[in-house]
């Protein structure tokens, strides 16, 4: 393989499978907070700023 064909191969790989991989990762991260068991953790994370420092003691 010459340098030019290696570059073309890697570019084609990044353009096709790289784009697909990034899209799948985006979907997973975007939908992660909406999974069935996440409601309690999301509620806790949303309200942590309203807790006083002495509330946990």
Secondary structure, 3 states (H helix, E strand, C coil): CCHHHHHHHHHHHHHHHHHHHHHHHHHHHHHHHHCHHHHHHHHHHHHHHHCCCCCCC
